[in-house]
Amino acid sequence: MDCMEGIKQIDDLSVDLILTDPPYNVGKEFEKYLDNASFKQLIRKVFQLGYIKLKNDRFLIYTCPTNNVDFFIENTKFAGFNF
């Protein structure tokens, strides 16, 4: 099952912590490279789904490349998270 479908089966406001290492979209051999708009849409959707699954005042922790921190912060905030 695709993880984007699987996460929809999790009850909203039921998760204590999300710890993830999302794709960086840098063209690694093991990942599918997306154009920038498609990658942004994917990351926003993942973070938005995570936001509605997390209990209030819980945490999303993720890794990201140092040369793209601003992109990830922007999209984390777009999903509703606060820093």
PyMOL commands that place a pseudoatom at each C-alpha (Angstrom):
pseudoatom trace, name=CA, resn=MET, resi=1, chain=A, elem=C, hetatm=0, pos=[0.000, 0.000, 0.000]
pseudoatom trace, name=CA, resn=ASP, resi=2, chain=A, elem=C, hetatm=0, pos=[1.190, 3.497, -0.818]
pseudoatom trace, name=CA, resn=CYS, resi=3, chain=A, elem=C, hetatm=0, pos=[1.988, 5.508, 2.327]
pseudoatom trace, name=CA, resn=MET, resi=4, chain=A, elem=C, hetatm=0, pos=[-0.236, 8.371, 1.154]
pseudoatom trace, name=CA, resn=GLU, resi=5, chain=A, elem=C, hetatm=0, pos=[-3.184, 5.975, 1.159]
pseudoatom trace, name=CA, resn=GLY, resi=6, chain=A, elem=C, hetatm=0, pos=[-2.132, 4.278, 4.385]
pseudoatom trace, name=CA, resn=ILE, resi=7, chain=A, elem=C, hetatm=0, pos=[-1.964, 7.509, 6.382]
pseudoatom trace, name=CA, resn=LYS, resi=8, chain=A, elem=C, hetatm=0, pos=[-5.593, 8.228, 5.497]
pseudoatom trace, name=CA, resn=GLN, resi=9, chain=A, elem=C, hetatm=0, pos=[-6.577, 5.131, 7.476]
pseudoatom trace, name=CA, resn=ILE, resi=10, chain=A, elem=C, hetatm=0, pos=[-5.122, 6.601, 10.682]
pseudoatom trace, name=CA, resn=ASP, resi=11, chain=A, elem=C, hetatm=0, pos=[-7.622, 8.470, 12.857]
pseudoatom trace, name=CA, resn=ASP, resi=12, chain=A, elem=C, hetatm=0, pos=[-7.263, 12.246, 12.973]
pseudoatom trace, name=CA, resn=LEU, resi=13, chain=A, elem=C, hetatm=0, pos=[-5.759, 13.648, 16.184]
pseudoatom trace, name=CA, resn=SER, resi=14, chain=A, elem=C, hetatm=0, pos=[-4.465, 10.200, 17.199]
pseudoatom trace, name=CA, resn=VAL, resi=15, chain=A, elem=C, hetatm=0, pos=[-0.686, 10.364, 16.655]
pseudoatom trace, name=CA, resn=ASP, resi=16, chain=A, elem=C, hetatm=0, pos=[1.805, 11.479, 19.325]
pseudoatom trace, name=CA, resn=LEU, resi=17, chain=A, elem=C, hetatm=0, pos=[4.888, 11.944, 17.131]
pseudoatom trace, name=CA, resn=ILE, resi=18, chain=A, elem=C, hetatm=0, pos=[5.854, 11.887, 13.478]
pseudoatom trace, name=CA, resn=LEU, resi=19, chain=A, elem=C, hetatm=0, pos=[9.540, 11.295, 12.773]
pseudoatom trace, name=CA, resn=THR, resi=20, chain=A, elem=C, hetatm=0, pos=[10.342, 11.212, 9.072]
pseudoatom trace, name=CA, resn=ASP, resi=21, chain=A, elem=C, hetatm=0, pos=[13.122, 11.520, 6.537]
pseudoatom trace, name=CA, resn=PRO, resi=22, chain=A, elem=C, hetatm=0, pos=[11.237, 12.783, 3.461]
pseudoatom trace, name=CA, resn=PRO, resi=23, chain=A, elem=C, hetatm=0, pos=[12.743, 12.656, -0.023]
pseudoatom trace, name=CA, resn=TYR, resi=24, chain=A, elem=C, hetatm=0, pos=[14.991, 15.618, -0.819]
pseudoatom trace, name=CA, resn=ASN, resi=25, chain=A, elem=C, hetatm=0, pos=[14.369, 15.557, -4.569]
pseudoatom trace, name=CA, resn=VAL, resi=26, chain=A, elem=C, hetatm=0, pos=[18.047, 15.843, -5.389]
pseudoatom trace, name=CA, resn=GLY, resi=27, chain=A, elem=C, hetatm=0, pos=[18.133, 13.059, -7.980]
pseudoatom trace, name=CA, resn=LYS, resi=28, chain=A, elem=C, hetatm=0, pos=[19.496, 10.193, -5.889]
pseudoatom trace, name=CA, resn=GLU, resi=29, chain=A, elem=C, hetatm=0, pos=[19.530, 6.861, -7.675]
pseudoatom trace, name=CA, resn=PHE, resi=30, chain=A, elem=C, hetatm=0, pos=[16.842, 5.419, -5.369]
pseudoatom trace, name=CA, resn=GLU, resi=31, chain=A, elem=C, hetatm=0, pos=[14.343, 8.279, -5.616]
pseudoatom trace, name=CA, resn=LYS, resi=32, chain=A, elem=C, hetatm=0, pos=[12.114, 9.561, -8.382]
pseudoatom trace, name=CA, resn=TYR, resi=33, chain=A, elem=C, hetatm=0, pos=[13.016, 13.148, -9.315]
pseudoatom trace, name=CA, resn=LEU, resi=34, chain=A, elem=C, hetatm=0, pos=[10.045, 15.524, -9.545]
pseudoatom trace, name=CA, resn=ASP, resi=35, chain=A, elem=C, hetatm=0, pos=[9.876, 18.992, -11.041]
pseudoatom trace, name=CA, resn=ASN, resi=36, chain=A, elem=C, hetatm=0, pos=[9.895, 21.704, -8.354]
pseudoatom trace, name=CA, resn=ALA, resi=37, chain=A, elem=C, hetatm=0, pos=[6.146, 22.358, -8.459]
pseudoatom trace, name=CA, resn=SER, resi=38, chain=A, elem=C, hetatm=0, pos=[5.286, 18.656, -8.134]
pseudoatom trace, name=CA, resn=PHE, resi=39, chain=A, elem=C, hetatm=0, pos=[7.795, 18.188, -5.308]
pseudoatom trace, name=CA, resn=LYS, resi=40, chain=A, elem=C, hetatm=0, pos=[6.384, 21.183, -3.423]
pseudoatom trace, name=CA, resn=GLN, resi=41, chain=A, elem=C, hetatm=0, pos=[2.861, 19.815, -3.845]
pseudoatom trace, name=CA, resn=LEU, resi=42, chain=A, elem=C, hetatm=0, pos=[3.956, 16.391, -2.542]
pseudoatom trace, name=CA, resn=ILE, resi=43, chain=A, elem=C, hetatm=0, pos=[5.717, 17.788, 0.541]
pseudoatom trace, name=CA, resn=ARG, resi=44, chain=A, elem=C, hetatm=0, pos=[2.775, 20.075, 1.350]
pseudoatom trace, name=CA, resn=LYS, resi=45, chain=A, elem=C, hetatm=0, pos=[0.336, 17.185, 1.098]
pseudoatom trace, name=CA, resn=VAL, resi=46, chain=A, elem=C, hetatm=0, pos=[2.486, 14.963, 3.331]
pseudoatom trace, name=CA, resn=PHE, resi=47, chain=A, elem=C, hetatm=0, pos=[2.867, 17.685, 5.970]
pseudoatom trace, name=CA, resn=GLN, resi=48, chain=A, elem=C, hetatm=0, pos=[-0.842, 18.589, 5.822]
pseudoatom trace, name=CA, resn=LEU, resi=49, chain=A, elem=C, hetatm=0, pos=[-1.852, 14.956, 6.322]
pseudoatom trace, name=CA, resn=GLY, resi=50, chain=A, elem=C, hetatm=0, pos=[0.600, 14.708, 9.204]
pseudoatom trace, name=CA, resn=TYR, resi=51, chain=A, elem=C, hetatm=0, pos=[-0.814, 17.847, 10.772]
pseudoatom trace, name=CA, resn=ILE, resi=52, chain=A, elem=C, hetatm=0, pos=[-4.370, 16.492, 10.924]
pseudoatom trace, name=CA, resn=LYS, resi=53, chain=A, elem=C, hetatm=0, pos=[-3.227, 13.102, 12.264]
pseudoatom trace, name=CA, resn=LEU, resi=54, chain=A, elem=C, hetatm=0, pos=[-1.171, 14.524, 15.145]
pseudoatom trace, name=CA, resn=LYS, resi=55, chain=A, elem=C, hetatm=0, pos=[-2.755, 15.160, 18.510]
pseudoatom trace, name=CA, resn=ASN, resi=56, chain=A, elem=C, hetatm=0, pos=[-2.768, 18.796, 19.599]
pseudoatom trace, name=CA, resn=ASP, resi=57, chain=A, elem=C, hetatm=0, pos=[0.577, 20.074, 20.878]
pseudoatom trace, name=CA, resn=ARG, resi=58, chain=A, elem=C, hetatm=0, pos=[2.508, 17.098, 19.492]
pseudoatom trace, name=CA, resn=PHE, resi=59, chain=A, elem=C, hetatm=0, pos=[5.549, 17.046, 17.241]
pseudoatom trace, name=CA, resn=LEU, resi=60, chain=A, elem=C, hetatm=0, pos=[6.648, 16.575, 13.646]
pseudoatom trace, name=CA, resn=ILE, resi=61, chain=A, elem=C, hetatm=0, pos=[10.389, 15.939, 13.404]
pseudoatom trace, name=CA, resn=TYR, resi=62, chain=A, elem=C, hetatm=0, pos=[12.061, 15.598, 10.020]
pseudoatom trace, name=CA, resn=THR, resi=63, chain=A, elem=C, hetatm=0, pos=[15.453, 15.706, 8.395]
pseudoatom trace, name=CA, resn=CYS, resi=64, chain=A, elem=C, hetatm=0, pos=[16.164, 17.939, 5.426]
pseudoatom trace, name=CA, resn=PRO, resi=65, chain=A, elem=C, hetatm=0, pos=[19.178, 19.007, 3.410]
pseudoatom trace, name=CA, resn=THR, resi=66, chain=A, elem=C, hetatm=0, pos=[20.975, 22.100, 4.698]
pseudoatom trace, name=CA, resn=ASN, resi=67, chain=A, elem=C, hetatm=0, pos=[20.774, 23.780, 1.301]
pseudoatom trace, name=CA, resn=ASN, resi=68, chain=A, elem=C, hetatm=0, pos=[16.966, 23.530, 1.307]
pseudoatom trace, name=CA, resn=VAL, resi=69, chain=A, elem=C, hetatm=0, pos=[15.980, 24.287, 4.912]
pseudoatom trace, name=CA, resn=ASP, resi=70, chain=A, elem=C, hetatm=0, pos=[13.908, 27.339, 3.958]
pseudoatom trace, name=CA, resn=PHE, resi=71, chain=A, elem=C, hetatm=0, pos=[11.807, 25.267, 1.542]
pseudoatom trace, name=CA, resn=PHE, resi=72, chain=A, elem=C, hetatm=0, pos=[10.982, 22.723, 4.243]
pseudoatom trace, name=CA, resn=ILE, resi=73, chain=A, elem=C, hetatm=0, pos=[10.236, 25.369, 6.883]
pseudoatom trace, name=CA, resn=GLU, resi=74, chain=A, elem=C, hetatm=0, pos=[7.950, 27.241, 4.470]
pseudoatom trace, name=CA, resn=ASN, resi=75, chain=A, elem=C, hetatm=0, pos=[5.981, 24.098, 3.706]
pseudoatom trace, name=CA, resn=THR, resi=76, chain=A, elem=C, hetatm=0, pos=[5.833, 22.988, 7.323]
pseudoatom trace, name=CA, resn=LYS, resi=77, chain=A, elem=C, hetatm=0, pos=[4.272, 26.343, 8.225]
pseudoatom trace, name=CA, resn=PHE, resi=78, chain=A, elem=C, hetatm=0, pos=[1.925, 26.107, 5.224]
pseudoatom trace, name=CA, resn=ALA, resi=79, chain=A, elem=C, hetatm=0, pos=[0.572, 22.841, 6.682]
pseudoatom trace, name=CA, resn=GLY, resi=80, chain=A, elem=C, hetatm=0, pos=[-0.260, 24.604, 9.960]
pseudoatom trace, name=CA, resn=PHE, resi=81, chain=A, elem=C, hetatm=0, pos=[2.739, 23.793, 12.147]
pseudoatom trace, name=CA, resn=ASN, resi=82, chain=A, elem=C, hetatm=0, pos=[4.351, 26.415, 14.385]
pseudoatom trace, name=CA, resn=PHE, resi=83, chain=A, elem=C, hetatm=0, pos=[8.011, 26.822, 15.260]
for i in range(1, 83): cmd.bond("trace and resi %d" % i, "trace and resi %d" % (i + 1))
show_as sticks, trace
zoom trace
